């Protein structure tokens, strides 16, 4: 049981960190920069940690930029205002992301500037065989270590990590929680202190200042990903943009 719990926690947080670090803050918002070599390194880590749920950082970034431009409108690729339930929202976002990746979705030019891209890895990671291979790996771990058949109900969490992370924010953080800022959309801060989603749940803060590298604003709004970003910046692996390195003061 301990092995499965460790596997579940590690997979959840490692895949989530790469999603918020690479696909979100780096690819979509350019909150920091890095060399092409380090970019390829983090691509590989994202693929390893996200496995069957891997999403092309380029496609993710385009879709997320659309979300900010069209929040809570019919053009929003994932909005509780137009998707009847969280599963429909997840499926809608998946369809848009897939169409963008395959070049079947008409994308405005303003959403395609300064995007990272590694076509070969994306092609491998998005193949059916890759996704099935990762699902087989997760299943074999459960066959080996699960103390009972009930634990296999957790497998969908591993298979759908990135879509689940996105749905928690894009559904619940547009319906529940509190607001530090009055913005022209329904975004909220889902938690007062966000350790579950590594800072992503400060969604109202993020919509107020999308390019800020730190999603927390109030003193108690700890953003674990920001701490890691500061460390990587100090090690000169990435370079945080100076004007975005410190958070603004929140207002009631």
DAVEN-V587062 format. One record per backbone hydrogen bond with DSSP energy under -0.5 kcal/mol. CO is the residue of the C=O (numbers start at 1). NH is the residue of the N-H. E is the energy in kcal/mol with one decimal. If there is no record, write none. Layout:
BEGIN
{{CO:NH:E} {CO:NH:E}}
END
This chain:
BEGIN
{{1:5:-2.4} {2:6:-2.4} {3:7:-2.4} {4:8:-2.9} {5:9:-2.6} {6:10:-2.8} {7:11:-2.6} {8:12:-2.4} {9:13:-2.5} {10:14:-2.7} {11:15:-2.0} {12:16:-1.8} {13:17:-2.7} {14:18:-2.0} {15:19:-1.9} {16:20:-2.7} {17:21:-2.7} {18:22:-2.4} {18:23:-1.3} {19:24:-2.3} {20:25:-2.5} {21:26:-1.0} {22:27:-2.9} {23:28:-1.2} {24:28:-0.5} {24:29:-1.4} {25:31:-2.8} {26:30:-1.4} {31:241:-1.4} {33:239:-2.8} {35:39:-2.4} {36:40:-2.4} {37:41:-1.9} {38:42:-2.6} {39:43:-1.9} {40:44:-2.1} {41:45:-2.1} {42:46:-2.5} {43:47:-2.4} {44:48:-2.5} {45:49:-2.7} {46:50:-2.6} {47:51:-1.9} {50:53:-2.6} {51:54:-1.6} {56:60:-3.1} {57:61:-2.5} {58:62:-2.1} {59:63:-2.4} {60:64:-2.7} {61:65:-2.4} {62:66:-2.0} {63:67:-1.9} {64:68:-1.9} {65:69:-2.1} {66:70:-2.4} {68:71:-0.5} {70:73:-1.9} {73:76:-1.6} {79:82:-1.6} {79:83:-1.9} {82:84:-0.5} {85:89:-2.2} {86:90:-2.1} {87:91:-2.3} {88:92:-2.7} {89:93:-2.5} {90:94:-2.1} {91:95:-2.4} {92:96:-2.4} {93:97:-2.6} {94:98:-2.4} {95:99:-2.4} {96:100:-2.4} {97:101:-2.4} {98:102:-2.2} {99:104:-2.7} {99:105:-0.9} {100:103:-1.1} {105:107:-0.6} {108:111:-1.9} {109:112:-1.8} {112:115:-0.6} {118:122:-2.4} {119:123:-2.4} {120:124:-2.1} {121:125:-3.3} {122:126:-2.1} {124:127:-1.2} {127:131:-2.0} {128:132:-2.7} {129:133:-2.1} {130:134:-2.2} {131:135:-2.1} {132:136:-2.1} {133:137:-1.9} {134:138:-2.5} {135:139:-2.4} {136:140:-2.4} {137:141:-1.9} {138:142:-1.7} {139:143:-2.6} {140:144:-2.2} {141:145:-2.2} {142:146:-2.6} {148:151:-1.1} {149:152:-1.6} {150:153:-1.8} {151:154:-2.0} {152:155:-1.4} {154:157:-1.3} {154:158:-1.0} {155:158:-0.5} {155:159:-2.3} {156:160:-2.1} {158:161:-0.9} {160:164:-2.6} {161:165:-2.7} {162:166:-2.5} {163:167:-2.3} {164:168:-2.4} {165:169:-1.6} {166:170:-3.2} {167:171:-2.1} {167:172:-0.8} {168:172:-0.7} {168:173:-0.9} {169:173:-1.0} {170:80:-0.5} {171:174:-1.2} {172:175:-1.5} {172:176:-3.0} {173:188:-2.6} {178:189:-3.9} {181:183:-0.8} {183:185:-1.2} {188:190:-0.8} {188:203:-0.7} {189:178:-2.1} {193:195:-1.0} {194:224:-0.5} {197:200:-2.0} {198:225:-0.8} {199:202:-1.6} {201:190:-2.3} {201:203:-1.8} {202:206:-1.9} {203:207:-2.2} {204:208:-1.6} {205:209:-1.8} {209:212:-1.7} {213:215:-0.6} {218:221:-1.6} {220:222:-1.9} {222:194:-0.5} {222:224:-0.6} {223:226:-0.6} {223:227:-1.4} {224:228:-1.6} {225:229:-2.4} {226:230:-2.5} {227:231:-1.7} {228:232:-2.5} {229:233:-2.3} {230:234:-2.3} {231:235:-2.0} {232:237:-2.5} {232:238:-1.2} {233:236:-1.2} {239:33:-2.2} {241:244:-1.9} {242:245:-1.2} {244:213:-1.4}}
END
